[in-house]
Every structure is written in C-alpha cells, then in structure tokens.
Amino acid sequence: MMPKSPYVRLFSVLKPQLPILSLGVIAEIFKYISTLWIGLLGVDLLRMARAGDPASLLIPIGLSILVLAVLRGVSGYLSPYLCHVGAYRLLADLRDQFYRTIEPLAPAVLMQRRTGDIVSIAGNNVETLELFFAHTIAPLVTAIVIPVIVFISLFLIHPMVAGVYALLTFCIAFLPKLALSLNDERGNRLRELIGGINAFLIDSVQGIREILAFSRSESRFKQVMSLNDQYQEEYGIYVRKNSIITASFILILSGGVIVMLTISSIFVATGELDPLNLPIVILFTSAGFASMANIVEISKQFSLTFAGARRLYELMDVHPTVRESEKPVHPESLEPSLMVENVSFRYSSSEPLVLRDISFTVPVGKTVAIVGMTGAGKTTISHLIMRFWDPVSGRIMIGGHEISSLQLSLLRDTIAIVTQDIFLLNTSIMENIRLGRADATDEEVIEAAQVARIHSFVSALPKGYQTLVGERGVRLSGGERQRIAIARAVLKNAPILILDEATSALDTCTELEIREALKELSSGRTVLIIAHRLSTIKHADQILVLREGTIVERGNHDDLVRLNGVYSSLIKAQEI
Ligand SMILES: Nc1ncnc2c1ncn2[C@@H]1O[C@H](COP(=O)(O)OP(=O)(O)OP(=O)(O)O)[C@@H](O)[C@H]1O
C-alpha cells in the first residue's frame, strides 16, 4: 500500500483533539461574524438616522454593538487559546508516537543514521508542526467559511458585485498553492541542511577531545561555516520566493478593494445600488480578504512544515528489521540453554557476510568463550542473540524455543549483557546501576556494587551513590564505567550472561578481583564470554576460535593448546 501523503496524515492525527480544535475554529469564525454584525448594526444606525426614526432605538442597537464587541474580544481570546491547547496535546501525542515507533528500529536502523539528524527530526521537525496545528486549521476553515458568507451577502446586494468579489477571492486562494509549489523542494533541502548542521555539531561536541588532540578545531570550524553558508544561501532564495507571495497578496488586496469600490460606486451612480450598501460592500469585502490573509501568510511556511512532516513520517515508516512475533510462545519457564545453529549474517544486503554457518551450544550452567582476531564477528554473535538484528539464515534457540518466537521483552529479560561500549545515563551512580532492575531497592543496588567491586570507590565519593556521572559517564574512568556495567548485570540477575570484553578496561589487580566476582555471578548461569584477553577464559567449558566469521577451532583450553593451531598462536602472542 502506498504511504499516505504527509498532508493527509497530518489531518488524520487531528482526531483525538477534534472537539477542542473545532471549538477554536468556531470561536475564530464567530470573531469575523461579530465584526460583520457590528458593521451591519452601524449601517442600520445610519439608515435610521437618515429615515428620521425615533432615537429610542439607539439604545438597544448601541447595547447590541457593545455585547457583540465583548463577545468578539472573548472569541479573539478563545480561538488561539483552544487551538494552542489542542496543538500542544497533538505534539505530545506525536512525540510519544515517534518514540514508540523508533524504539523497535534500534539499533539496526538507527545506527545507520546520524544522531543529530534524529534529534533534529524529533525536536525541530515536530515543533514546526505547531504552526500547522495551532495556526493553520482555524484560519483555513475561516478562509473558506467567511468568503462563502461574504459572497452570499454580496450576492443578495448585487450579483455583479458578488461576481467580482468571487474572481478576486479565487486569485487569492491560489496564492497558498503557489507558495507551496515555489518552495516545496527548497523546504526539503532546508530541513536536510539543518539536520546535517545539527548532526555535525553534536558530532563535534561529542568528539571534542579527539578534535583538540588532533588540532582539528580550525578545519571543523570551516566545515560548519561552509554548511552554514549553504543554509543561508538556500534560506535567502526561500525568503525571496516568499516575498513574491506577499507582494502578490498586497497587490490583489489593494487592487481588489479599489475595484470593488469602483464597481459599487458605478452601481450607486446608476441607481442599481442603495448608497447605504456601499459601506456594507467595503466592510464585507475587507472581512473576506482579511479572513484569507492569515492563510496566505502561513502558507509561506508550508514547505518547511510539510518537509518536517515528511522527514518525520519517513523515519516512522521504516520497517524494523527485527519484528515482535505476532503469536509469541509463552513458555511457563524458559530453560537458560543457548543453541546457535548454522547462523550466517550480514549487516546489509550490499555487504559481505560477517558470520558464516556458525553453530554452537551453551548448555545450562556452562560457560562458552569466543575468541578471535579483531573484526572476526564475536560481538555480532551477541547482537544476534539479543535480537538487535536477525540472522540471514540459521536459527538461535533459548530453552528449545527459537528466539524469534519469544516476546522481545522476555528474551531480553532472560539475558544480562555487559558490553565493551558502555553507555551511562547522565544521572546518579545509583540510578545507573538501577537500570539493571527498575524495582531494586537501594540496598540491592549497593550489594550489586559490592559484587562488582565498585562499592568502596563510590562510598569514598563526597556524594556517594548520588554522584552524577556526567553525559555518557565522562566523569568516570573506563574501568569505573565497566564496573558499573557489571553491577547492572549483577542486579539484573538474569539466567544467561553475555560478557563482551567485560573486563578489558580493568587493571590486572582489579581484573583478578572482578574475575572472582564474575565467577561467583556465573555459577549456575549460562555464560557466553567474548574475550581478547585469553587469561579470562582459560576455565571456560568450551572455547570457540573465530576467524573471519567462521569457527575454525573449538575445545577446552588444554585441547586447543595441544592442537597447536590458531588458539595456541594467540596464546603465544599474548605471552609476549
Ligand atoms: N553496525 C554495523 N554495520 C556494518 N558492519 C558492521 C557493524 N558492526 C560491525 N560491523 C562489521 O562486522 C564485522 C564483525 O564485527 P564485530 O564487532 O562483530 O567484530 P569483533 O570480533 O567483535 O571485533 P572486536 O574484537 O574488534 O570487537 C567487522 O568487519 C565490522 O566492521
């Protein structure tokens, strides 16, 4: 099925806020109607004065004008208020929908996109839709309803006057379309450029250490200036084209009022029109044009707004590479045994296989280690077990169930993983460890920290467990971050444990301590260790040696040393 255009989709999300937005629209229309009404009452006063009617009628008409003026003020307040309340609720819904949709895309799809670009879509692009929800819907409906009322009223006064008004209205109605077609492509380009600038800036801030260390500040600065220049140039063209719309509108508007006045005056002169209808024609025509002025003004932003919506929906429409099973199995208990059977995998169809026909099992409570040269595919195996990606062929089973048939949450609850690339949230140490299990008490967090040998370090900090770790944990050393990650895994207490280079950032002394702790943690659990340091996996029940995506040797430490192959040469290399 063809995806719907962003315009249609923006209208379709309005539904939940339709009542409040409709009230906003009614208030906006009433504002115009009350203006017309006041004008009509004013003309009535003139007519009565001319006919010499009794002055007693002045009071009720004067009071009506007063009441209408107050109501006009109230509707002038209510219309933007209600539209903004509706708009901000819709933006909140949209953000919620956005995060829910992109969650299953992680990390397979999101890793291919720049963070700044995603931030720009979730932030700026969603925010610009406020213009559509709060400032477009009410003016759009008003710009249709009021000209129709004006046309009917003018038609009752004189059909020819109404005809000329309809012609002018038609020309004005064409302007929003012109605004969109003049800048449609440019809107996309501007959104892309701003996404690119955001991505570049975020990249520069995150990589500031490397940029300074390699004296790249000047060249990064030049790059950002060049992106900025491109943006300014495009924006200049965008503004120039929009000015054409403003100029056309002013031309039609001023010319239109003069034309209407001239035509009406001619009819007055020929006696076809009562002179008292002249102010009515001018009043109605001006109100009709004014009701369209907002939409013409806003239409200049349409290309940017719709480009934002297009980019938002483009990301939301990406099919997750890993999908939740439609009919997941719900085993009463899941035996923590792991089986990888003939698994092959590539990160994208244009890339070569990074894993070829991998098979191994990790029985309940046993430890299997994967070793191999860098880039051999060790971490990729852990990605597949966690279902961050799915294999191209072959299958992975836990407790006899294919992992694709299990609920993702069950699968991920069954496994605790400590990766080489540890991400700490910018919050306290306590909360970072608690990520392992949301309902853990402070005491349980501290116990986990003790097992991970981080407790004494944390306790010595002035704010202890409430110390903030900084963005991405920058205030902690690599080894400290790694121990926090281990504490998280301890707290999670999952039956399957994946340790991917889990002790790589530790000094030899701490590593020995941690190894003891991990041994304690591993007992009774099914463990998969991915390691560079062979000293950490000597005691594994089975060791798999991976080279270029294929298992080339398997056995325990002694078997592999005796084999005198790849493993034994790795051992020798590390002894040096
Ligand atoms: N997200 C990705 N997209 C494309 N290719 C990737 C991605 N992640 C890893 N690769 C490639 O897949 C191959 C295996 O990578 P993997 O990280 O599994 O190796 P590894 O054995 O764990 O290496 P190391 O010991 O250096 O961590 C490498 O060639 C790597 O470049």
The ligand as a Gaussian input file, in Angstrom:
#p B3LYP/6-31G(d) Opt

LIG

0 1
 N       26.648000      -1.881000      12.531000
 C       27.456000      -2.416000      11.643000
 N       27.227000      -2.213000      10.333000
 C       28.043000      -2.765000       9.402000
 N       29.110000      -3.538000       9.687000
 C       29.394000      -3.772000      10.975000
 C       28.586000      -3.236000      12.018000
 N       29.095000      -3.640000      13.198000
 C       30.171000      -4.404000      12.910000
 N       30.353000      -4.486000      11.574000
 C       31.394000      -5.264000      10.866000
 O       31.198000      -6.624000      11.178000
 C       32.433000      -7.275000      11.372000
 C       32.460000      -8.016000      12.711000
 O       32.395000      -7.014000      13.728000
 P       32.357000      -7.407000      15.273000
 O       32.195000      -6.163000      16.049000
 O       31.380000      -8.491000      15.473000
 O       33.820000      -7.989000      15.454000
 P       34.550000      -8.420000      16.802000
 O       35.126000      -9.752000      16.541000
 O       33.660000      -8.274000      17.970000
 O       35.700000      -7.318000      16.811000
 P       36.438000      -6.680000      18.090000
 O       37.166000      -7.779000      18.748000
 O       37.359000      -5.696000      17.464000
 O       35.395000      -6.065000      18.916000
 C       33.516000      -6.227000      11.236000
 O       34.048000      -6.339000       9.942000
 C       32.775000      -4.921000      11.383000
 O       33.350000      -3.934000      10.575000

